[in-house]
Amino acid sequence: MFKKKFKKIDNLFKFEISDNVTKNVTAFYDFAPFPNYKNHQNKHSLNSIGENNFLFKQLKKFLGNNSNFIEIGSGTSQVSNYLAYGTNNKIYAFDPTLKSLEMGQLFAKNNNINNIFFVNADIYDDVIESNSFDVALCSGVLHHTRDPYESFSKIPKILKKNGYVIIGLYNSYGRIRTKIRRMFYKYFGKKFVIFFDPILRNLNKDPKKNAEKIKSWINDQYEHPVESTHSFDEVLRWFELHNIEFINSIPSCDCATSVPSDIFKKSGITNKMERIFQQIRMNFNSFGDEGGLFIFIGKKW
Ligand SMILES: C[S@@+](CC[C@H](N)C(=O)[O-])C[C@H]1O[C@@H](n2cnc3c(N)ncnc32)[C@H](O)[C@@H]1O
């Protein structure tokens, strides 16, 4: 599975991290690991959150059993723990921020989830053998790396033939609302975004209970030291350069379908005008509320 030297601590494999941008980013997440577990959360409550998430519920069904799965930039590894729970898949949660992984590791231990492994490494460092995984998920991560395309190019290699990649990135058009709020945040601080950010407004209905979540959302959306945005066409180019066939996207490339009902079913890429329209449209629906994150799913030839 691994091609570089590591230290093993229970089910956690620890590699040397040397890149300065990554070190800077991990120092940031050490302060506010993302996403934060809710107080008193256990595998049952995490499972019901996962079952209510359109993407992760379909992903868990798609993985079925006996699959090898990796989540790159898993943070506190909530998605990985959800995917591991109740299956015999081998789930690898990969992240350079040790503190985040340790939270995921503790959750797995406390909840007796034994088919999850933690990898403390940087995507740049190519620590994983080629052709290892059936599915790789990397959401909310590449746009926080020094060179998102270079980081992406590490993923196809570790997929098996016919393996699937799912990537989530901030959209250049769909993140306009957050970009405007970021400008105001600089001058007016937390008070401004608590009122104007729909996610924070919702969390702030119970500020005591959600204190940690509020802190990690503000940090992730408004304080991040490394952030870039990307378009559908950019990712289509990345896929083409790495022999990845486009399968589907959220939102869909097709104006008539906002969100595809089956994300693993092949759909068309439509035309450039339609794709731009779909991305601008993100500002007027829940995609914009959630910071303009879009998902692309591809299959390795
Ligand atoms: C916003 S969090 C996303 C966490 C999780 N994927 C989610 O969507 O909830 C970004 C994560 O990317 C990780 N990350 C940043 N640079 C990375 C790199 N070079 N290689 C792998 N992961 C990285 C960070 O440590 C952090 O945990």
The ligand as a Gaussian input file, in Angstrom:
#p B3LYP/6-31G(d) Opt

LIG

0 1
 C      -11.721000      22.175000       4.522000
 S      -10.913000      20.765000       5.126000
 C      -11.916000      19.551000       4.347000
 C      -12.135000      18.343000       5.176000
 C      -13.108000      17.323000       4.563000
 N      -12.657000      16.882000       3.263000
 C      -14.490000      17.896000       4.479000
 O      -14.954000      18.204000       3.372000
 O      -15.132000      18.026000       5.517000
 C       -9.423000      20.686000       4.153000
 C       -8.492000      19.579000       4.566000
 O       -7.484000      19.461000       3.549000
 C       -6.286000      19.079000       4.175000
 N       -5.137000      19.397000       3.308000
 C       -4.563000      20.596000       3.098000
 N       -3.460000      20.491000       2.335000
 C       -3.355000      19.168000       2.020000
 C       -2.420000      18.410000       1.267000
 N       -1.356000      18.997000       0.704000
 N       -2.599000      17.064000       1.151000
 C       -3.695000      16.473000       1.719000
 N       -4.613000      17.149000       2.454000
 C       -4.440000      18.475000       2.610000
 C       -6.286000      19.892000       5.466000
 O       -5.409000      19.370000       6.443000
 C       -7.758000      19.848000       5.871000
 O       -8.021000      18.833000       6.796000

